Amino acid sequence: MGRRAETIAAWYLRMQGWRIVARRLRLPMIELDLVVRRGHLLAVVEVKWRQTADEALHALRAGPLRRLQAAAAELALREAARGRPVSARVDLIALAPGRWPRHIPDIR
């Protein structure tokens, strides 16, 4: 279900005006589901598919969240080095059967 959930999330974000920068981007510390950009904002998006929306919303644990935040900071530094400064954050897309995707921006 992982790739399908990521495809659904990517289409949802495109409809919200985001540009998909990368899918399944591998970094030394973690694999990122989606990296999206809108203007000067870069978001690392974690996609969670569970049987209920509540389970999906609470599926991201503290350890992986810290690695996602570090990855977002690393990507922001890379963009700045290329002369394209951005703000970076970590977002969550929660998916469950029969529910619309739920986008939680800037999770902490």
Secondary structure, 3 states (H helix, E strand, C coil): CHHHHHHHHHHHHHHCCCEEEEEEEECCCCEEEEEEEECCEEEEEEEEECCCHHHHHCCCCHHHHHHHHHHHHHHHHHHHHCCCCCEEEEEEEEECCCCCCEEECCCC
